[in-house]
Protein backbone atom coordinates (compact mmCIF):
# COMPACT_ATOMS: atom_id res chain seq x y z
CA UNK A 1 0.00 0.00 0.00
CA UNK A 2 1.33 3.47 -0.83
CA UNK A 3 1.63 6.12 1.84
CA UNK A 4 -0.27 9.35 2.28
CA UNK A 5 1.46 12.64 3.07
CA UNK A 6 1.14 12.19 6.77
CA UNK A 7 2.06 8.52 6.92
CA UNK A 8 5.42 6.92 7.50
CA UNK A 9 7.42 5.97 4.44
CA UNK A 10 11.07 5.06 3.75
CA UNK A 11 13.61 7.89 3.98
CA UNK A 12 15.88 8.63 1.03
CA UNK A 13 18.65 6.58 2.62
CA UNK A 14 16.47 3.48 2.30
CA UNK A 15 15.70 3.92 -1.37
CA UNK A 16 18.69 1.80 -2.46
CA UNK A 17 17.08 -1.25 -0.89
CA UNK A 18 14.10 -1.02 -3.25
CA UNK A 19 15.89 -0.18 -6.51
CA UNK A 20 17.47 -2.96 -8.53
CA UNK A 21 21.14 -2.63 -9.57
CA UNK A 22 19.99 -2.36 -13.20
CA UNK A 23 17.74 0.55 -12.23
CA UNK A 24 20.65 2.25 -10.48
CA UNK A 25 22.84 1.92 -13.56
CA UNK A 26 20.08 3.48 -15.64
CA UNK A 27 19.77 6.38 -13.21
CA UNK A 28 23.49 6.98 -12.74
CA UNK A 29 24.16 7.50 -16.44
CA UNK A 30 22.00 10.63 -16.26
CA UNK A 31 23.69 12.09 -13.19
CA UNK A 32 26.49 13.98 -15.01
CA UNK A 33 23.88 15.57 -17.31
CA UNK A 34 21.48 16.73 -14.60
CA UNK A 35 23.80 17.42 -11.66
CA UNK A 36 23.57 21.02 -10.53
CA UNK A 37 20.56 21.80 -12.73
CA UNK A 38 17.30 23.24 -11.42
CA UNK A 39 14.03 21.37 -11.91
CA UNK A 40 10.71 23.06 -11.15
CA UNK A 41 8.33 20.41 -9.83
CA UNK A 42 4.73 21.64 -10.08
CA UNK A 43 2.35 19.48 -8.05
CA UNK A 44 -1.41 19.76 -8.44
CA UNK A 45 -3.32 20.01 -5.18
CA UNK A 46 -5.06 16.70 -5.92
CA UNK A 47 -1.66 14.99 -6.14
CA UNK A 48 -0.66 16.41 -2.75
CA UNK A 49 -3.80 14.74 -1.37
CA UNK A 50 -3.24 11.43 -3.22
CA UNK A 51 -2.06 8.22 -1.55
CA UNK A 52 1.02 8.17 -3.81
CA UNK A 53 2.26 11.55 -2.61
CA UNK A 54 4.49 10.00 0.04
CA UNK A 55 6.25 8.00 -2.66
CA UNK A 56 6.66 11.14 -4.78
CA UNK A 57 8.47 12.83 -1.92
CA UNK A 58 10.88 9.89 -1.72
CA UNK A 59 11.51 10.33 -5.46
CA UNK A 60 12.25 14.02 -4.87
CA UNK A 61 14.69 13.04 -2.15
CA UNK A 62 16.44 10.78 -4.67
CA UNK A 63 16.74 13.70 -7.10
CA UNK A 64 18.24 15.89 -4.37
CA UNK A 65 20.70 13.15 -3.38
CA UNK A 66 21.92 13.06 -7.00
CA UNK A 67 22.76 16.76 -6.94
CA UNK A 68 19.65 17.97 -8.78
CA UNK A 69 18.26 21.22 -7.39
CA UNK A 70 14.52 21.19 -6.75
CA UNK A 71 11.93 23.95 -6.40
CA UNK A 72 8.40 22.82 -5.57
CA UNK A 73 5.34 24.84 -6.56
CA UNK A 74 1.95 23.47 -5.64
CA UNK A 75 -1.65 23.96 -6.62
CA UNK A 76 -4.58 24.14 -4.24
CA UNK A 77 -7.77 23.66 -6.26
CA UNK A 78 -8.49 20.29 -4.65
CA UNK A 79 -8.07 21.62 -1.11
CA UNK A 80 -10.04 24.76 -1.97
CA UNK A 81 -12.99 22.75 -3.25
CA UNK A 82 -12.91 20.54 -0.15
CA UNK A 83 -13.00 23.57 2.15
CA UNK A 84 -15.79 25.12 0.08
CA UNK A 85 -17.90 21.99 0.47
CA UNK A 86 -17.08 21.49 4.16
CA UNK A 87 -17.91 25.08 5.09
CA UNK A 88 -20.72 25.53 2.58
CA UNK A 89 -19.08 28.64 1.16
CA UNK A 90 -19.39 29.20 -2.58
CA UNK A 91 -16.16 29.98 -4.42
CA UNK A 92 -15.88 32.23 -7.45
CA UNK A 93 -13.02 30.30 -9.09
CA UNK A 94 -10.88 27.33 -8.09
CA UNK A 95 -7.72 27.48 -10.25
CA UNK A 96 -6.66 31.11 -10.10
CA UNK A 97 -7.63 31.99 -13.67
CA UNK A 98 -11.00 33.65 -13.03
CA UNK A 99 -12.44 36.05 -10.50
CA UNK A 100 -11.22 35.58 -6.92
CA UNK A 101 -13.64 37.22 -4.50
CA UNK A 102 -12.87 37.86 -0.84
CA UNK A 103 -14.46 34.63 0.42
CA UNK A 104 -12.59 32.57 -2.15
CA UNK A 105 -9.28 34.26 -1.29
CA UNK A 106 -9.79 33.51 2.40
CA UNK A 107 -10.40 29.83 1.65
CA UNK A 108 -7.49 29.78 -0.81
CA UNK A 109 -5.10 31.01 1.90
CA UNK A 110 -6.28 28.22 4.20
CA UNK A 111 -6.11 25.66 1.39
CA UNK A 112 -2.58 26.78 0.53
CA UNK A 113 -1.48 26.35 4.15
CA UNK A 114 -2.90 22.83 4.17
CA UNK A 115 -1.09 21.84 0.95
CA UNK A 116 2.19 23.52 1.91
CA UNK A 117 2.18 21.83 5.31
CA UNK A 118 1.67 18.39 3.74
CA UNK A 119 4.70 19.03 1.50
CA UNK A 120 6.90 20.34 4.30
CA UNK A 121 5.90 17.47 6.56
CA UNK A 122 6.74 14.92 3.87
CA UNK A 123 10.08 16.52 3.00
CA UNK A 124 10.95 16.61 6.70
CA UNK A 125 10.24 12.88 6.96
CA UNK A 126 12.72 12.41 4.13
CA UNK A 127 15.37 14.42 6.01
CA UNK A 128 15.31 17.32 3.56
CA UNK A 129 15.56 20.95 4.59
CA UNK A 130 12.80 23.07 3.09
CA UNK A 131 11.11 26.42 3.47
CA UNK A 132 7.85 28.00 2.40
CA UNK A 133 8.59 31.38 0.85
CA UNK A 134 7.20 34.81 0.04
CA UNK A 135 9.40 35.01 -3.07
CA UNK A 136 6.57 35.80 -5.51
CA UNK A 137 5.46 39.38 -5.96
CA UNK A 138 2.18 39.94 -7.82
CA UNK A 139 -0.13 42.66 -9.06
CA UNK A 140 -3.90 42.48 -9.38
CA UNK A 141 -4.96 41.49 -12.88
CA UNK A 142 -7.56 44.23 -12.79
CA UNK A 143 -10.57 44.44 -15.07
CA UNK A 144 -10.84 42.08 -18.04
CA UNK A 145 -13.69 42.51 -20.53
CA UNK A 146 -15.52 44.66 -18.04
CA UNK A 147 -15.20 42.17 -15.16
CA UNK A 148 -13.12 43.04 -12.09
CA UNK A 149 -10.95 40.03 -11.27
CA UNK A 150 -10.70 41.30 -7.66
CA UNK A 151 -8.02 39.27 -5.80
CA UNK A 152 -6.69 37.33 -8.78
CA UNK A 153 -3.08 38.28 -9.44
CA UNK A 154 -0.42 38.09 -12.13
CA UNK A 155 3.25 37.58 -11.34
CA UNK A 156 5.19 40.85 -11.29
CA UNK A 157 8.56 39.43 -10.31
CA UNK A 158 10.28 36.47 -8.66
CA UNK A 159 12.79 37.12 -5.89
CA UNK A 160 15.50 35.15 -7.64
CA UNK A 161 18.24 36.04 -5.14
CA UNK A 162 16.17 34.77 -2.23
CA UNK A 163 15.36 31.46 -3.92
CA UNK A 164 18.93 31.00 -5.18
CA UNK A 165 20.29 31.51 -1.66
CA UNK A 166 17.94 28.83 -0.31
CA UNK A 167 18.92 26.42 -3.09
CA UNK A 168 22.64 27.05 -2.53
CA UNK A 169 22.13 26.23 1.15
CA UNK A 170 20.58 22.85 0.22
CA UNK A 171 17.10 24.07 1.15
CA UNK A 172 14.14 23.06 -1.05
CA UNK A 173 11.92 26.13 -1.64
CA UNK A 174 8.18 25.45 -1.47
CA UNK A 175 6.25 28.08 -3.42
CA UNK A 176 2.53 28.62 -2.95
CA UNK A 177 0.10 29.98 -5.57
CA UNK A 178 -0.86 32.70 -3.11
CA UNK A 179 1.47 35.60 -3.87
CA UNK A 180 1.85 39.04 -2.32
CA UNK A 181 1.03 42.45 -3.76
CA UNK A 182 2.90 45.76 -3.32
CA UNK A 183 0.98 46.36 -0.10
CA UNK A 184 1.85 42.91 1.24
CA UNK A 185 -1.72 41.67 0.79
CA UNK A 186 -2.42 38.24 -0.67
CA UNK A 187 -3.37 37.57 -4.30
CA UNK A 188 -4.37 34.26 -5.90
CA UNK A 189 -2.26 33.17 -8.89
CA UNK A 190 -2.47 30.16 -11.18
CA UNK A 191 0.09 27.49 -10.24
CA UNK A 192 0.73 26.36 -13.84
CA UNK A 193 1.66 29.90 -14.78
CA UNK A 194 3.70 30.29 -11.60
CA UNK A 195 5.79 27.24 -12.49
CA UNK A 196 6.65 28.79 -15.87
CA UNK A 197 7.55 32.11 -14.24
CA UNK A 198 9.81 30.36 -11.71
CA UNK A 199 11.51 28.38 -14.47
CA UNK A 200 12.27 31.55 -16.41
CA UNK A 201 13.60 33.43 -13.40
CA UNK A 202 15.80 30.59 -12.16
CA UNK A 203 16.93 29.38 -15.62
CA UNK A 204 15.55 25.92 -14.89
CA UNK A 205 16.23 23.13 -17.38
CA UNK A 206 12.94 21.31 -16.74
CA UNK A 207 9.43 21.79 -15.47
CA UNK A 208 7.67 18.65 -14.32
CA UNK A 209 3.89 19.04 -14.04
CA UNK A 210 2.47 16.30 -11.79
CA UNK A 211 -1.24 15.98 -12.50
CA UNK A 212 -4.12 13.46 -12.23
CA UNK A 213 -3.88 12.95 -16.02
CA UNK A 214 -1.58 10.36 -17.68
CA UNK A 215 -0.03 12.99 -19.92
CA UNK A 216 -0.83 15.34 -22.77
CA UNK A 217 -4.02 13.96 -24.28
CA UNK A 218 -4.51 14.94 -27.92
CA UNK A 219 -7.40 13.56 -30.00
CA UNK A 220 -8.21 11.14 -27.20
CA UNK A 221 -4.73 9.61 -27.04
CA UNK A 222 -1.67 10.34 -24.94
CA UNK A 223 1.04 12.02 -27.02
CA UNK A 224 4.41 10.97 -25.63
CA UNK A 225 6.36 13.86 -27.13
CA UNK A 226 5.56 16.91 -29.22
CA UNK A 227 7.62 19.87 -30.46
CA UNK A 228 6.59 23.22 -29.09
CA UNK A 229 5.86 24.64 -32.56
CA UNK A 230 3.33 21.90 -33.29
CA UNK A 231 1.67 22.34 -29.89
CA UNK A 232 1.48 26.11 -30.31
CA UNK A 233 -0.16 25.76 -33.72
CA UNK A 234 -2.67 23.27 -32.32
CA UNK A 235 -3.61 25.55 -29.43
CA UNK A 236 -4.00 28.50 -31.79
CA UNK A 237 -6.04 26.71 -34.46
CA UNK A 238 -7.69 23.64 -32.87
CA UNK A 239 -7.52 23.89 -29.06
CA UNK A 240 -10.40 21.43 -28.71
CA UNK A 241 -8.05 18.62 -29.83
CA UNK A 242 -6.23 18.94 -26.50
CA UNK A 243 -8.04 17.54 -23.46
CA UNK A 244 -9.36 20.34 -21.27
CA UNK A 245 -7.77 18.74 -18.19
CA UNK A 246 -4.25 19.46 -19.53
CA UNK A 247 -4.87 22.51 -21.72
CA UNK A 248 -3.52 24.85 -19.06
CA UNK A 249 -0.35 22.77 -18.78
CA UNK A 250 0.05 22.84 -22.55
CA UNK A 251 -0.38 26.62 -22.64
CA UNK A 252 2.18 27.24 -19.95
CA UNK A 253 4.58 24.64 -21.34
CA UNK A 254 4.72 26.81 -24.47
CA UNK A 255 5.33 29.92 -22.39
CA UNK A 256 8.12 28.19 -20.45
CA UNK A 257 9.91 26.97 -23.58
CA UNK A 258 9.58 30.36 -25.28
CA UNK A 259 11.27 31.96 -22.26
CA UNK A 260 14.19 29.56 -22.14
CA UNK A 261 13.19 26.31 -20.42
CA UNK A 262 14.19 23.52 -22.85
CA UNK A 263 11.80 20.76 -21.73
CA UNK A 264 8.46 20.43 -19.97
CA UNK A 265 7.14 17.08 -18.72
CA UNK A 266 3.46 16.36 -18.00
CA UNK A 267 2.76 13.13 -16.15
CA UNK A 268 0.45 11.35 -13.74
CA UNK A 269 1.57 12.03 -10.19
CA UNK A 270 -0.44 9.04 -8.96
CA UNK A 271 1.83 6.50 -10.67
CA UNK A 272 4.33 4.76 -8.41
CA UNK A 273 7.92 5.60 -9.49
CA UNK A 274 6.46 7.67 -12.33
CA UNK A 275 8.67 10.71 -11.65
CA UNK A 276 11.92 8.72 -11.68
CA UNK A 277 10.89 6.76 -14.75
CA UNK A 278 10.01 9.95 -16.60
CA UNK A 279 13.33 11.62 -15.86
CA UNK A 280 15.68 8.63 -15.93
CA UNK A 281 14.55 6.67 -18.97
CA UNK A 282 14.46 7.26 -22.71
CA UNK A 283 10.78 6.41 -23.04
CA UNK A 284 9.35 8.01 -19.91
CA UNK A 285 5.79 7.49 -18.70
CA UNK A 286 4.20 10.86 -19.42
CA UNK A 287 4.46 13.51 -22.14
CA UNK A 288 7.33 15.76 -23.12
CA UNK A 289 7.02 19.16 -24.78
CA UNK A 290 10.35 20.21 -26.23
CA UNK A 291 12.04 23.11 -27.91
CA UNK A 292 14.13 23.03 -31.04
CA UNK A 293 17.25 21.83 -29.23
CA UNK A 294 15.54 18.65 -28.01
CA UNK A 295 16.02 16.51 -31.10
CA UNK A 296 19.17 16.98 -33.07
CA UNK A 297 21.60 15.16 -35.29
CA UNK A 298 25.27 15.71 -34.61
CA UNK A 299 28.63 14.14 -35.31
CA UNK A 300 29.46 11.39 -32.85
CA UNK A 301 32.21 11.83 -30.28
CA UNK A 302 34.56 9.31 -28.69
CA UNK A 303 32.52 9.59 -25.51
CA UNK A 304 29.55 8.16 -27.46
CA UNK A 305 31.27 4.86 -28.32
CA UNK A 306 29.84 2.79 -25.46
CA UNK A 307 26.34 4.15 -26.02
CA UNK A 308 26.48 3.43 -29.77
CA UNK A 309 27.78 -0.07 -29.05
CA UNK A 310 24.94 -0.76 -26.62
CA UNK A 311 22.39 0.86 -28.96
CA UNK A 312 23.24 -1.42 -31.89
CA UNK A 313 23.85 -4.75 -30.11
CA UNK A 314 20.31 -6.03 -30.70
CA UNK A 315 20.52 -5.21 -34.42
CA UNK A 316 23.85 -7.04 -34.65
CA UNK A 317 22.30 -10.13 -33.06
CA UNK A 318 19.50 -10.03 -35.64
CA UNK A 319 22.14 -9.65 -38.38
CA UNK A 320 20.68 -6.30 -39.40
CA UNK A 321 24.06 -4.67 -38.82
CA UNK A 322 27.62 -5.94 -38.99
CA UNK A 323 29.38 -6.48 -35.69
CA UNK A 324 31.81 -3.77 -34.65
CA UNK A 325 33.84 -3.95 -31.45
CA UNK A 326 34.06 -0.89 -29.26
CA UNK A 327 37.64 -0.47 -30.45
CA UNK A 328 36.48 -0.53 -34.08
CA UNK A 329 33.73 1.97 -33.30
CA UNK A 330 36.20 4.31 -31.65
CA UNK A 331 38.60 4.02 -34.59
CA UNK A 332 35.82 4.97 -37.03
CA UNK A 333 33.83 7.32 -34.80
CA UNK A 334 34.32 10.19 -37.26
CA UNK A 335 32.02 8.33 -39.70
CA UNK A 336 29.08 8.30 -37.24
CA UNK A 337 26.23 10.72 -36.79
CA UNK A 338 23.83 10.33 -33.86
CA UNK A 339 20.31 11.51 -33.09
CA UNK A 340 19.71 12.78 -29.55
CA UNK A 341 16.49 13.08 -27.64
CA UNK A 342 16.77 14.74 -24.25
CA UNK A 343 20.54 14.16 -24.44
CA UNK A 344 20.14 10.44 -25.09
CA UNK A 345 21.35 8.77 -28.28
CA UNK A 346 18.43 6.92 -29.85
CA UNK A 347 19.64 6.51 -33.44
CA UNK A 348 22.84 6.42 -35.46
CA UNK A 349 24.06 6.31 -39.06
CA UNK A 350 27.47 6.26 -40.76
CA UNK A 351 28.68 8.16 -43.79
CA UNK A 352 31.84 6.94 -45.49
CA UNK A 353 33.67 8.76 -48.27
CA UNK A 354 35.78 6.89 -50.81
CA UNK A 355 39.10 8.70 -51.31
CA UNK A 356 39.63 7.16 -54.76
CA UNK A 357 36.05 7.97 -55.85
CA UNK A 358 35.23 11.45 -54.51
CA UNK A 359 31.83 11.47 -56.24
CA UNK A 360 30.71 8.43 -54.21
CA UNK A 361 29.78 7.97 -50.53
CA UNK A 362 28.16 5.17 -48.54
CA UNK A 363 25.46 5.35 -45.88
CA UNK A 364 25.47 2.50 -43.36
CA UNK A 365 24.90 1.32 -39.79
CA UNK A 366 21.46 2.95 -39.71
CA UNK A 367 19.67 2.05 -36.48
CA UNK A 368 16.77 3.59 -34.56
CA UNK A 369 15.64 2.36 -31.14
CA UNK A 370 12.36 0.38 -31.53
CA UNK A 371 10.46 2.75 -29.23
CA UNK A 372 11.10 5.56 -31.74
CA UNK A 373 10.11 3.66 -34.88
CA UNK A 374 7.52 5.20 -37.22
CA UNK A 375 8.40 8.76 -36.25
CA UNK A 376 10.46 9.63 -39.30
CA UNK A 377 13.79 9.52 -37.47
CA UNK A 378 15.38 6.96 -39.81
CA UNK A 379 14.47 9.12 -42.81
CA UNK A 380 15.92 12.20 -41.12
CA UNK A 381 19.18 10.37 -40.46
CA UNK A 382 19.57 9.24 -44.07
CA UNK A 383 18.49 12.60 -45.50
CA UNK A 384 20.96 14.35 -43.23
CA UNK A 385 23.78 12.04 -44.29
CA UNK A 386 22.92 12.70 -47.95
CA UNK A 387 22.91 16.45 -47.28
CA UNK A 388 26.40 16.22 -45.75
CA UNK A 389 27.55 14.15 -48.71
CA UNK A 390 26.17 16.69 -51.17
CA UNK A 391 28.05 19.46 -49.37
CA UNK A 392 31.20 17.47 -50.15
CA UNK A 393 30.28 17.43 -53.87
CA UNK A 394 29.22 13.78 -53.78
CA UNK A 395 26.79 12.92 -56.58
CA UNK A 396 25.94 9.30 -55.69
CA UNK A 397 25.21 7.70 -52.31
CA UNK A 398 25.09 3.93 -51.92
CA UNK A 399 23.69 1.74 -49.17
CA UNK A 400 23.88 -2.02 -48.55
CA UNK A 401 20.99 -3.67 -46.73
CA UNK A 402 19.87 -7.21 -45.92
CA UNK A 403 16.62 -6.43 -44.11
CA UNK A 404 15.79 -2.73 -44.58
CA UNK A 405 15.95 -2.36 -48.35
CA UNK A 406 12.21 -1.66 -48.47
CA UNK A 407 12.77 1.36 -46.24
CA UNK A 408 15.56 2.63 -48.50
CA UNK A 409 13.54 2.23 -51.70
CA UNK A 410 10.09 3.27 -50.44
CA UNK A 411 10.94 5.97 -47.89
CA UNK A 412 14.27 7.63 -48.70
CA UNK A 413 14.42 7.45 -52.48
CA UNK A 414 17.05 4.81 -53.17
CA UNK A 415 16.89 2.45 -56.11
CA UNK A 416 18.22 -1.07 -56.41
CA UNK A 417 21.48 -1.36 -58.32
CA UNK A 418 24.06 -4.03 -59.13
CA UNK A 419 27.19 -4.67 -57.12
CA UNK A 420 29.27 -3.36 -60.03
CA UNK A 421 28.77 0.17 -58.72
CA UNK A 422 30.88 -0.65 -55.64
CA UNK A 423 34.55 0.42 -55.63
CA UNK A 424 36.96 -2.50 -55.97
CA UNK A 425 37.95 -2.67 -52.30
CA UNK A 426 34.30 -2.42 -51.20
CA UNK A 427 33.27 -5.07 -53.71
CA UNK A 428 35.87 -7.44 -52.31
CA UNK A 429 34.55 -6.95 -48.75
CA UNK A 430 31.00 -7.38 -50.02
CA UNK A 431 31.77 -10.74 -51.62
CA UNK A 432 33.83 -11.98 -48.67
CA UNK A 433 31.04 -11.21 -46.20
CA UNK A 434 28.62 -13.67 -47.79
CA UNK A 435 25.66 -11.57 -46.58
CA UNK A 436 24.34 -11.06 -50.11
CA UNK A 437 23.01 -7.61 -49.20
CA UNK A 438 21.05 -5.64 -51.73
CA UNK A 439 22.97 -2.76 -53.26
CA UNK A 440 20.98 0.48 -53.31
CA UNK A 441 21.80 3.85 -54.81
CA UNK A 442 20.51 7.41 -54.58
CA UNK A 443 21.51 10.15 -56.97
CA UNK A 444 21.97 13.58 -55.38
CA UNK A 445 20.70 16.46 -57.49
N, C-alpha and C positions, 0 to 999 in steps of 0.2 A: 504493500500500500504506500502511495506517495504521501508526503508530509505537507501539511498546511503551514502558513507563515508563522504560526505560533507554536508549532510542534517541534520536537527534537528531530534533528537529522544529522548525518555525518558531517564533521568539519572538513575543511579543505584538505587537512593532513591525512584524512582517511580515504580520499578519493582514489589513491593509487591501488587500494585493495579491491576496487570494483571495476577498474579499467584493465582490459587485457593488454599484454605486452605489444600485440599488433596495433591496438588502438593508440598506445603511447607513441609508437614509432610514427604513426600517421600524424599525430598531433605535433610531435617534436620537429618534424620537417618544416612546419610553418613558423616555428618560434623566431628564427632569424628575420623573417619577413615582417612579423607583426610586433616584435618587441619594441617597446617605447612609443608605439602608436596609440592614439586616442580613439576609442570606440564610444559612440553615444548609444546607450541602450535605453530605448523608449518602451516602457511597459504599460499596456492598457490597464485601467483600474480593475477590469474583470480578471486579468491574469494575476494581479496582486492577490485577489481573493480566491484564486483557483487552488486546488489541492496540489498541483505540480509546482507551485511557486517556491516551496522550500528546495526542491531539486534545482530550480533555476538559479537560486542564490548560491548553491554549491558550484554550479557551472561558472558563475561570475567569479567565485573565489579561485577557480582553476585559471581563468583568464588573468586575474591579478597575479597569481603565483608565477605565471609565465612572462611577466613583465609588460603585460598589456594594460594600458591606463583606461579606466572605466569612469564614465559619467552616467548616472541614472536619472532619467526624467520619467515621471509617471503621470498617467491619466487619473481621472477620478469619477468618470461618468457612472460607473457601476455603483460606487459608494454613495454618490449623490442621489441616484435613483432609489437606493435602499433607504436612505435617510428621509427622502421625500415621502415614500410609502409609509415608513414607520411613524412619522410625525404628522402625516396627512397634510403636508404643505405642498402646494403646487409649485413646480419649477418652470421657469420661462424657457430654459434651454439647458441641455445636459452636457454638451461637448465643447462649449466655449466658442462656438461659431455664430450664435444668434444673440438675442437680447439676454442680458443677465440683470434681472431686477434685484432689489435689495434682499428679498427673502432667499432667492437662489444663491446670491453671493454668500450669505451667512451659512447656508447649508454646504456650499462648495468649500468654504474655509474649514468646516468641521470634517467634511469628506476627505479633504487633502491631508489633514492631520492624521486621520485614520490610516490612509494609504501610506503616507510617509513613515508612520510609526511601524507599520508591518515590515517595511523595507529595512529600516534601521535595526529593528529587532532581529530580523533574519541575518543581516550582515554581521551583526554583533555575535550571533551564534556561530558564525563562520570565521570568527576572530579577525574581522576586517574593520579598520577604522573608517568611520563615515561621518558625514555632517550634512544636515539640511541647511539650505542656504537662502540668502535674500539677494542672490546675484543677478536677478532678472529685473530690469527696470522697464516699465510699460507706460503707455499713454492710453487714455480712453479712445476707442475707435471713433466715437462721436455719432453723427447722424448719417445713416445710409438709406438712400431712397425714401427720405422723409421719416424714417424710424430711428429714434434715439436708442442706441445700443446700451445705454446706461453704464453698467459696470463691466462690460466686456472690453478687454484691452488688446493692444497690439504691442509687440516687443519694440522698445525704443533702443535699448542697448543691453549687452551682456557684460557683466563685470569680469572680463577675461583674466585680469591680474589676480583677482580673488580666487577664481576657480583654479587657475594654474598653480597658485601657491598651495592650495589644498592637495592637488594632484601630485605636486613635487614632494609633498610631505607624506605620501602614501595614504592619503585620505580619499575615500570615494565620495564625491559630491552627490547629493540627492536633491534634485531640482523639482519643485512643485509647479503645477500649472496655475498657481495663484501668485501673480507677480505684484510689484509695488509701484505706484505712481509717484510723481514728483513730490506729492504731499505726504508720501509714506503710506497712503491708503491702499487697500487691496483691490486688484483687478483680476478678473478671470481671463485666462488665455487658453488657446487650444494647444494641447500637448504635442500633437503631430507637428504643428508649426514650430513650437518651441524646440523640439528636437533638431529641426533643420537650422534654426537660428543658432543653437549651441554648437552644432557641427561647423557652421561657417566661422563663428567667432574663435573656436579652439583649433581650427584646421584639422578636424577629425578625418580619419581615413574611411570610417564606416559609420553608418547608422543602422542599428538593428531594431526594427519595429516588431515587438512581441504582441500578438493579437490573438483573438479567438478564431481567426480564419486560417486555413492551411496555407495561404499564400495569396498571390495576386491572381484573382479569378477574372479571366477574360473569356467572353463567349461561353460561360458555364464550365470552363476548364482551368486548372491551375497552370499558369505560364511560369516555367522554371527560371527563365531569364529573358530580359527584353532590353534593347538599347533605349536610352532616354529619348532619342529623337522619335522613335516609333511610338513610345508611350505618350509623348507630348502631342503628337499628331492625333492619336486616338482620343485623348481627352478633349482636344480642341474640336474635332469633327464628329466623333461618335462616342461620347462619354458613357452612354448607356451600355456599351459593350463591357465595361468594367463594373464588377459587382459593387453595389453601393457601400457594402461593409468595408471595402478597402480603397474606395475612391479618394478619401482624404489622404491616406498613406501614399497613394500614387501621385497625387498633386504635390505633396510636400517632398516626395522623393525627387521629383523634377526640380523643385526649388533648390534642394540640397546639392544636387549634382551641378546645377547651373552656377552655384556659388562656391564650387570647389571641392565638394565631397565626392570622391570617385565612385563609391559603391553604396547602395542602400539595399538592405535585406528586409524582407517581409515574411514572417513565419509564425506558425502556431506556437504560442507560449505554453500550451497545455501538453505538448509532446515531450515525453521523457527523453533527456539527452539531445533534444532538438537543437538547442543553441550551439552546443559543441559540434554536432554533426554539420550544422550549417556553415560554421566558420572553418572547421578543420577537415573538410572533405571536398573533393572536386564537384560532386553532384549536389550536395546540400539536401535540405528537406523542405525548404521554402521557396521563395522567389527572389531573384536578384535583378535590380535595376542598375544599369551601368552606363558610364560615360564612354566617350570615344577611346579612352586609353585602356579599357577593359580587355578587349580582344585585339590582339595584334600579332603580326607575323614579324619575326626578326631573325637575324643570323644567330645560329647556335654558338654557345661559348663552351669552353672546356668544362666549366662547372655544370653544364647540362648533361654531360656524358652518362652519368649513372641514371638520370631520369629518362633519357632517351632509351637506354638499354632496357630499363624496366618497362617502359611504355611499349616497346616492340616485341618483348619476349613471347607473348601469346601469338602474335602473327608469325613469328619464326617457327613456333611449334606447329602451326597449321600450314607451314610451308608457303605462306603468302609472301614472306620476305626472306631473303638470305640471312643466314646467321652472321653476325659481326660481334666479335669480342669487344669488351670495353676498351681494350688497347687499340683495336682497329677503329672503333668509333672516334677515339680521341685523335688518332693520327689523321682522320679524314673529317674532323669536326667542321672545317671550313666549308665543306660541301652541304652542310645541313642548314635548313631553316625550320623554325619551330613556331607553333601557334600557342599563345598563352591566353588563358582565361583566369582572371583573378590571380595572376602570377604563377599559375600552374601550367605546365606543358601538357597539352592534350592532343597534339598532332605534330607530325614532322614530315619533311620531304627533303630529298637531296637534289642538287643540281650540279652536274659534272660537265666541265668543258674539255673538249678534245684539243690538245695543243696542235696536233698535226692537221686538224680539220676545224678551223676557227668558225666556220659557218654552222657547225653542228654542236648540240648539247644534249645531255640525257637527264631526264627526270626519273627519280627512283625512290625507293624506301618510303613511299607514301603510306602513312598510317594515321588513322583517327580513332581515338578511344570510342568503344561501342556506344557509350552513353550519349556521345555527341554526333552520332550518325544522323543522316537525313536533315542536317542543318546547313548544308552548303559549305562546310568547312573544307572538305576534300577538294572541292572545285576551287575555292579561294587559294588553297595551297598550290595547286597546279597552275592556276592562272598567274599567281604571283611569281612562281618560278619562271614561267614563260615570259613575263614582263621583264624580269632581271636578265634573262637570256637575250631578249630583244635589245635591251640597253647595251649589251656587249656585241651588237651587230650579228647575232646568231639568226639564221633564217629558218633552220629546221630543228625541231626538238623531237627526240625519240623517247620511247618508254617501252620497257619489257614487262609483261604481266602474265602470270599463270592463272589468276583467279579474278582479277578486277578489270579485264579488258573491256567488258561491257560498260563500266563506268567511264573509261577513257574514250570509248567511241561514242557513247550516247550522251555524256554529260559535258566533257571538256574538249570535244572537237577533234579527237585524234582519228586517224584512219589506219586500217591494217595495212602493213607493208611486208616485204620479204626481208629475210635476214641479210640480203646483199647490201642493204643500206648501212650496215654496221661497219665501223672502221675495223681494220684487220685484227688488231689486238683485242678489240671487244668481241669480234666474231669468234675468235679462238676461245675466249672465256665462255661465250654463249654455248658453243658446241661441247666444251669440256664439262659444263655443268650438268648436262643431261636433263634439264628442267623443261625443255621444249616450250619456253615461254613465247607468247605471241609478240611480234614486233609491231609497234604502233608508232605513227609519225604525225606530227602537227606542223604545218607550215605557218610561219609567223609573217604577217603582212607588214 
